Amino acid sequence: MKIAICDDNIILHEYLKGFLEEYSACRSIDLVYDDFTSGADLIAASGNNYDMIFMDYQMNGLDGLETSRRLRQKNVKSAIIFLTSYVHVVFETFEVDAYRFLTKPIDRERLFSAMDDFLRSGKESSCIVIKTEDGIRRIDTPDIVYAEAAGKYCYIRTTDDNILFRATLADLEKMLPEDQFFRTHRSYLASLRHISSYNPAEIVFDNKERALISKLRLSAFKEAFLAYVRRNNSPRPRI
């Protein structure tokens, strides 16, 4: 999960990240941070598509509300949580579709609750953040075609890349939406979105690659895939 912190008080950055690191450890979720001390710098970097932005309401130069207005004008969809010492400003934050606001000093339990609600809402489920040989990488889940086990690691096959993830296929499965992916075999995790056809032994994806289906999982796979097709009004695949 990629997070931006925008506050002209750098001490608050470290204070907030202390809580977020605790949250990361408690919930077993990877968090990546970028720090900004001005709204202008954040606007310039908005192409990074942060999942969440912690925004100070009062800053020198552009304040948090004006910064948020300009981000929304650039079609930035990130969830914005305002940080403020003034409770009455909550009504003004509705203008920019703020996700939440937290009063300073930040309360640990309120922060954890906001993060939990965000994850449960599914707003972060369109991407995952993983550690690779090259560092931290964000992957949009709709771009994942399938994943294949490789010993204690696994390969994630996307529409344009093949990425070694230094974790097991089971670890990856826990990170992905269960209504969009299915473990068809001990060695394969398939995206229901990218299936073009299947038979009792294997799946064919829209990139022409294939994955195995275990006989023991075939019935459950059919049910899961049919439910996905119905939910998304997708064309039925060749069987």
DRENSE-308555 format. One record per residue: residue in three letters; chain; x, y, z of N, C-alpha, C in turn. Coordinates in steps of 0.02 Angstrom, whole numbers, m for minus. Each point is the difference from the previous one (the first is absolute). Layout:
BEGIN
{ALA A {X Y Z} {X Y Z} {X Y Z}}
...
% end
This chain:
BEGIN
{MET A {43 m59 0} {m43 59 0} {45 62 0}}
{LYS A {m12 45 m46} {43 58 m8} {m32 61 32}}
{ILE A {37 33 44} {m27 54 41} {42 63 m9}}
{ALA A {m34 57 m7} {34 66 2} {m18 35 64}}
{ILE A {50 32 31} {m12 41 60} {19 71 m19}}
{CYS A {m49 45 4} {12 70 m18} {m13 45 60}}
{ASP A {53 24 31} {m5 41 60} {64 40 5}}
{ASP A {m5 65 15} {61 41 3} {38 m8 65}}
{ASN A {m26 m41 45} {35 m16 62} {30 m71 m6}}
{ILE A {65 m4 m12} {31 m65 m12} {m3 m46 61}}
{ILE A {m5 30 59} {m5 m41 61} {m64 m42 m2}}
{LEU A {m54 29 m27} {m62 m37 m5} {8 m60 m47}}
{HIS A {39 7 m52} {12 m56 m46} {26 m60 38}}
{GLU A {51 11 41} {30 m56 37} {m48 m28 52}}
{TYR A {m38 43 31} {m50 m22 49} {m53 m44 m33}}
{LEU A {m26 23 m57} {m51 m37 m37} {28 m66 m26}}
{LYS A {60 2 m27} {29 m62 m27} {15 m51 54}}
{GLY A {12 23 61} {8 m47 55} {m63 m41 11}}
{PHE A {m58 33 m1} {m64 m34 6} {m12 m46 m60}}
{LEU A {15 25 m60} {m13 m39 m61} {44 m62 m3}}
{GLU A {62 5 24} {44 m59 2} {m28 m52 48}}
{GLU A {m28 24 55} {m32 m46 48} {m60 m33 m32}}
{TYR A {m39 39 m37} {m58 m28 m35} {22 m51 m52}}
{SER A {52 16 m37} {27 m45 m51} {19 m68 30}}
{ALA A {33 2 58} {20 m62 32} {m60 m39 27}}
{CYS A {m48 35 27} {m60 m33 29} {m43 m32 m54}}
{ARG A {m5 32 m58} {m45 m24 m53} {36 m37 m56}}
{SER A {66 m6 5} {40 m35 m51} {m13 29 m70}}
{ILE A {4 66 m4} {m9 33 m65} {59 46 m12}}
{ASP A {25 1 m62} {57 42 m18} {m24 71 m13}}
{LEU A {32 49 34} {m14 70 m10} {63 35 m26}}
{VAL A {m8 41 m50} {56 39 m29} {m18 73 5}}
{TYR A {47 42 22} {m15 71 13} {41 47 m44}}
{ASP A {m32 55 m19} {36 57 m28} {m18 60 43}}
{ASP A {50 41 16} {m9 58 44} {1 65 m40}}
{PHE A {m49 44 15} {m3 65 m32} {m12 52 55}}
{THR A {33 56 m7} {m9 55 49} {m36 59 m31}}
{SER A {m25 m6 m61} {m40 53 m30} {m50 m31 m48}}
{GLY A {m56 34 m8} {m51 m24 m47} {25 1 m71}}
{ALA A {41 50 m18} {25 5 m68} {41 m61 m20}}
{ASP A {42 m23 47} {41 m59 m15} {m43 m62 m9}}
{LEU A {m51 m7 40} {m45 m58 m7} {m36 2 m67}}
{ILE A {m24 58 m20} {m35 7 m64} {46 m19 m57}}
{ALA A {63 20 4} {48 m16 m53} {13 m75 m5}}
{ALA A {m10 m36 56} {13 m73 1} {m63 m41 m4}}
{SER A {m57 31 m15} {m64 m36 5} {m7 m56 m50}}
{GLY A {43 m3 m50} {m1 m55 m47} {18 m67 31}}
{ASN A {25 3 63} {18 m62 35} {m61 m41 21}}
{ASN A {m59 30 m3} {m62 m36 15} {1 m34 69}}
{TYR A {4 40 51} {0 m26 68} {m68 m30 17}}
{ASP A {2 m53 40} {m63 m29 25} {m31 46 52}}
{MET A {42 31 41} {m24 42 54} {46 60 9}}
{ILE A {m29 58 14} {38 60 14} {m21 27 69}}
{PHE A {49 7 45} {m12 35 63} {17 73 m11}}
{MET A {m51 43 5} {7 70 m19} {m10 46 59}}
{ASP A {51 41 14} {m7 51 52} {m47 54 m26}}
{TYR A {m48 19 41} {m49 50 m22} {32 69 m4}}
{GLN A {42 18 48} {33 65 1} {73 m7 m17}}
{MET A {21 28 m57} {70 m1 m21} {18 68 m26}}
{ASN A {64 17 2} {24 61 m31} {m7 m8 m76}}
{GLY A {m13 55 m34} {m11 m4 m72} {m70 m27 m13}}
{LEU A {m5 m51 m42} {m65 m32 m12} {m22 m37 62}}
{ASP A {m60 13 23} {m24 m39 57} {m25 m68 m25}}
{GLY A {m19 m43 47} {m19 m68 m18} {m62 m3 m43}}
{LEU A {m48 44 13} {m62 m1 m39} {12 20 m72}}
{GLU A {39 53 m11} {15 22 m68} {43 m52 m37}}
{THR A {47 m30 36} {41 m53 m30} {m45 m57 m23}}
{SER A {m48 m19 42} {m46 m55 m18} {m43 18 m59}}
{ARG A {m23 63 m3} {m40 22 m58} {40 m9 m64}}
{ARG A {63 19 0} {41 m4 m60} {15 m73 m18}}
{LEU A {8 m42 50} {10 m71 m14} {m62 m30 m32}}
{ARG A {m59 17 26} {m62 m26 m30} {m8 26 m71}}
{GLN A {20 62 m13} {m4 27 m68} {45 m39 m48}}
{LYS A {53 m29 27} {45 m42 m41} {m23 m72 m1}}
{ASN A {m61 m12 25} {m31 m67 0} {37 m49 46}}
{VAL A {31 25 52} {31 m43 50} {m55 m30 44}}
{LYS A {m4 m66 3} {m54 m34 36} {20 m24 70}}
{SER A {60 15 21} {25 m25 65} {m48 17 57}}
{ALA A {m4 m44 49} {m38 15 61} {39 52 39}}
{ILE A {m33 54 20} {33 54 37} {m25 0 72}}
{ILE A {48 m4 46} {m16 7 71} {31 66 24}}
{PHE A {m42 46 21} {24 65 24} {24 m6 72}}
{LEU A {54 36 15} {27 5 68} {m10 72 22}}
{THR A {m36 11 54} {m16 68 20} {m9 6 75}}
{SER A {11 60 25} {m14 15 71} {m69 31 9}}
{TYR A {m36 10 m56} {m64 36 2} {m56 m46 m24}}
{VAL A {m43 m20 46} {m53 m48 m17} {m50 30 m50}}
{HIS A {m13 66 2} {m52 29 m42} {15 m4 m74}}
{VAL A {63 m13 m20} {17 m1 m71} {m25 m62 m35}}
{VAL A {m26 m48 37} {m22 m63 m31} {m50 13 m57}}
{PHE A {m44 50 8} {m50 13 m52} {32 26 m64}}
{GLU A {53 38 6} {34 26 m59} {34 m56 m39}}
{THR A {22 m53 34} {35 m55 m34} {m46 m41 m43}}
{PHE A {m66 5 10} {m47 m37 m42} {7 20 m73}}
{GLU A {19 63 m11} {6 27 m68} {48 m40 m44}}
{VAL A {51 m27 31} {51 m37 m38} {m5 m75 11}}
{ASP A {m59 m23 23} {m13 m71 11} {53 m31 46}}
{ALA A {12 34 57} {49 m27 48} {m25 m66 28}}
{TYR A {46 m47 11} {m20 m65 27} {m13 6 75}}
{ARG A {44 32 37} {m7 10 72} {38 63 20}}
{PHE A {m8 20 63} {45 49 28} {17 m23 71}}
{LEU A {62 13 20} {25 m18 66} {24 63 34}}
{THR A {m20 9 62} {22 58 38} {70 m11 29}}
{LYS A {37 54 4} {66 m2 32} {m7 14 75}}
{PRO A {40 m31 42} {48 m53 m16} {m35 m64 m23}}
{ILE A {32 m36 m45} {m32 m59 m30} {m10 m55 51}}
{ASP A {m60 m26 1} {m17 m54 46} {12 m67 m35}}
{ARG A {38 m44 32} {18 m64 m30} {m61 m41 m20}}
{GLU A {m49 m5 46} {m58 m43 m13} {m42 28 m58}}
{ARG A {m7 66 m4} {m39 29 m55} {36 m10 m66}}
{LEU A {66 4 1} {38 m12 m61} {m8 m72 m23}}
{PHE A {8 m47 47} {m7 m71 m17} {m70 m15 m28}}
{SER A {m51 31 31} {m68 m11 m23} {m10 26 m71}}
{ALA A {28 58 m15} {m6 28 m67} {34 m44 m52}}
{MET A {59 m27 18} {36 m44 m46} {m39 m64 m11}}
{ASP A {m26 m29 53} {m39 m62 m6} {m61 10 m44}}
{ASP A {m35 55 11} {m60 14 m40} {18 9 m74}}
{PHE A {56 32 m13} {23 10 m69} {14 m66 m34}}
{LEU A {35 m44 34} {15 m65 m30} {m63 m42 m10}}
{ARG A {m45 1 48} {m62 m38 m7} {m44 27 m55}}
{SER A {5 64 m14} {m43 31 m51} {19 m22 m70}}
{GLY A {60 m29 m7} {22 m23 m66} {32 54 m41}}
{LYS A {8 60 28} {28 55 m40} {74 m13 m16}}
{GLU A {32 m43 39} {70 m13 m12} {11 m66 m37}}
{SER A {m56 m35 m13} {7 m67 m27} {20 m1 m74}}
{SER A {2 58 m34} {18 1 m70} {75 m3 m11}}
{CYS A {39 m3 53} {73 m6 m9} {30 m35 60}}
{ILE A {60 m27 m11} {39 m27 55} {70 31 m3}}
{VAL A {33 2 56} {69 25 4} {43 m58 25}}
{ILE A {51 m19 m39} {41 m57 18} {74 18 m1}}
{LYS A {40 m43 31} {72 8 0} {29 m47 m53}}
{THR A {41 27 m44} {33 m39 m52} {76 9 6}}
{GLU A {36 m32 m45} {73 8 m1} {20 72 m13}}
{ASP A {m43 37 m34} {16 69 m19} {m28 51 50}}
{GLY A {m32 m25 54} {m28 46 50} {m75 m7 4}}
{ILE A {m32 53 24} {m73 0 8} {m33 13 m67}}
{ARG A {m53 m39 m13} {m35 8 m64} {m75 m4 11}}
{ARG A {m37 43 m34} {m73 0 2} {m26 m33 m63}}
{ILE A {m49 m45 9} {m30 m35 m57} {m76 9 3}}
{ASP A {m29 22 m54} {m73 5 m5} {m28 m70 m7}}
{THR A {m46 m20 44} {m25 m69 m2} {m35 m17 m66}}
{PRO A {m35 46 m34} {m29 m19 m64} {52 m20 m52}}
{ASP A {63 20 10} {53 m17 m48} {29 m69 13}}
{ILE A {m16 m32 56} {27 m66 15} {m39 m53 m38}}
{VAL A {34 m40 m41} {m32 m53 m38} {m2 m64 41}}
{TYR A {58 m18 28} {3 m58 45} {65 3 39}}
{ALA A {8 m44 48} {63 m6 37} {17 m74 4}}
{GLU A {65 m14 0} {24 m69 0} {52 m10 55}}
{ALA A {m8 m54 38} {47 m14 54} {69 m16 m29}}
{ALA A {51 22 37} {70 m13 m18} {38 m13 65}}
{GLY A {m8 m61 27} {30 m16 64} {m32 41 55}}
{LYS A {41 34 40} {m27 41 54} {m19 70 m23}}
{TYR A {9 14 m65} {m21 62 m30} {m54 m13 m52}}
{CYS A {m20 52 m36} {m47 m9 m55} {11 54 m53}}
{TYR A {m21 m15 m61} {2 48 m54} {m69 28 m12}}
{ILE A {m5 66 m7} {m63 33 m16} {3 20 m73}}
{ARG A {m45 m30 m40} {m3 15 m71} {m52 55 m11}}
{THR A {22 58 m22} {m46 54 m14} {m9 7 m75}}
{THR A {m39 48 m21} {m12 9 m71} {62 20 m38}}
{ASP A {52 25 36} {60 21 m36} {65 m17 36}}
{ASP A {m2 m44 50} {61 m15 37} {m6 m67 36}}
{ASN A {57 m25 23} {3 m61 41} {43 16 60}}
{ILE A {m30 3 60} {33 29 58} {11 m53 53}}
{LEU A {62 m6 24} {15 m46 55} {m18 33 66}}
{PHE A {m47 m31 35} {m23 24 66} {32 m45 53}}
{ARG A {37 31 45} {37 m38 51} {m46 m20 58}}
{ALA A {m53 m35 m17} {m47 m27 48} {m35 m59 m34}}
{THR A {m36 m40 38} {m32 m59 m28} {m64 19 m38}}
{LEU A {m24 m48 m38} {m63 9 m36} {m57 10 50}}
{ALA A {3 m35 57} {m51 7 52} {1 71 28}}
{ASP A {59 29 9} {5 69 25} {m32 48 m50}}
{LEU A {14 m10 m64} {m29 43 m51} {m76 m7 m1}}
{GLU A {m24 m61 6} {m73 m12 m2} {m36 40 54}}
{LYS A {30 6 59} {m31 38 54} {m4 75 m14}}
{MET A {43 24 m45} {2 71 m16} {m51 21 m53}}
{LEU A {m27 m49 m37} {m42 14 m57} {m74 m11 15}}
{PRO A {m45 36 m34} {m72 m8 12} {m22 m71 m17}}
{GLU A {m31 m34 48} {m18 m71 m10} {m56 m9 m51}}
{ASP A {m37 53 m16} {m52 m6 m50} {26 13 m71}}
{GLN A {65 14 m6} {30 13 m66} {55 m49 m19}}
{PHE A {23 m39 49} {54 m48 m12} {m19 m68 29}}
{PHE A {25 m54 m31} {m15 m66 24} {62 m44 m4}}
{ARG A {13 m37 54} {56 m47 2} {m21 m65 m35}}
{THR A {17 m6 m63} {m23 m57 m41} {42 m62 11}}
{HIS A {60 9 28} {48 m55 7} {50 23 53}}
{ARG A {34 m47 30} {49 20 51} {53 47 m28}}
{SER A {10 m2 m66} {52 41 m30} {m26 61 m38}}
{TYR A {m67 8 m3} {m28 55 m40} {m55 37 37}}
{LEU A {2 66 m7} {m53 45 23} {m23 40 m61}}
{ALA A {m63 m9 m19} {m24 28 m63} {m44 61 11}}
{SER A {8 50 m43} {m46 57 m1} {m62 m19 m40}}
{LEU A {m58 4 30} {m62 m17 m34} {m13 50 m57}}
{ARG A {25 58 7} {m9 53 m51} {31 m18 m67}}
{HIS A {55 m36 0} {39 m11 m61} {m10 m69 m31}}
{ILE A {m49 m37 23} {m12 m67 m27} {m40 5 m65}}
{SER A {26 m31 m53} {m37 0 m63} {m33 m68 m13}}
{SER A {28 m54 27} {m31 m66 m6} {30 m48 51}}
{TYR A {m33 m56 10} {28 m52 44} {m30 m67 m18}}
{ASN A {36 m53 21} {m24 m68 m5} {14 m33 67}}
{PRO A {m17 m63 10} {10 m31 65} {72 m3 24}}
{ALA A {48 13 m44} {70 m6 19} {38 66 4}}
{GLU A {m23 50 m37} {39 62 m1} {m42 61 m20}}
{ILE A {28 58 14} {m29 65 m17} {42 31 m56}}
{VAL A {m34 34 m45} {35 41 m50} {m18 73 14}}
{PHE A {52 41 7} {m10 71 15} {m3 41 m64}}
{ASP A {m19 63 6} {m6 42 m59} {67 17 m32}}
{ASN A {55 m16 34} {67 10 m30} {26 m65 m31}}
{LYS A {m44 m51 m3} {14 m66 m30} {41 m46 45}}
{GLU A {19 23 59} {36 m43 46} {m49 m44 38}}
{ARG A {26 m52 35} {m43 m51 29} {19 m13 73}}
{ALA A {m49 m24 38} {12 m21 70} {m40 m64 12}}
{LEU A {26 m41 45} {m32 m64 16} {m59 9 47}}
{ILE A {m49 m46 m6} {m55 m5 47} {4 m68 34}}
{SER A {0 m1 65} {m1 m63 37} {m71 m30 m4}}
{LYS A {m4 m65 m7} {m65 m34 m1} {m40 15 63}}
{LEU A {35 3 56} {m34 12 64} {m28 70 6}}
{ARG A {26 46 m41} {m22 69 4} {m44 21 m59}}
{LEU A {m13 m45 m46} {m35 17 m61} {m72 24 14}}
{SER A {m35 m36 43} {m70 18 14} {m4 69 33}}
{ALA A {43 12 50} {0 65 34} {21 56 m47}}
{PHE A {47 m15 m46} {20 50 m49} {m58 19 m45}}
{LYS A {m38 m49 m24} {m56 15 m44} {m51 45 35}}
{GLU A {m14 m14 64} {m47 41 38} {26 71 8}}
{ALA A {64 6 17} {30 67 10} {1 40 m65}}
{PHE A {16 m34 m54} {4 35 m64} {m69 21 m25}}
{LEU A {m49 m44 8} {m68 17 m20} {m26 60 40}}
{ALA A {14 1 65} {m20 56 42} {33 65 m24}}
{TYR A {64 m5 m19} {36 59 m24} {m32 26 m65}}
{VAL A {m16 m46 m46} {m31 20 m63} {m66 34 12}}
{ARG A {m40 m27 45} {m66 30 15} {8 69 31}}
{ARG A {48 8 46} {10 65 32} {21 54 m49}}
{ASN A {40 m20 m48} {31 49 m44} {m30 1 m70}}
{ASN A {m53 m39 m11} {m31 m3 m66} {50 m15 m55}}
{SER A {48 m44 16} {52 m16 m48} {m25 m52 m50}}
{PRO A {28 m1 m61} {m18 m52 m48} {21 m68 28}}
{ARG A {m40 m51 m11} {19 m67 25} {58 m26 m41}}
{PRO A {50 m32 32} {59 m25 m36} {m17 m64 m37}}
{ARG A {45 m19 m43} {m6 m65 m33} {18 m55 50}}
{ILE A {m38 m54 0} {12 m55 47} {15 m64 m39}}
% end
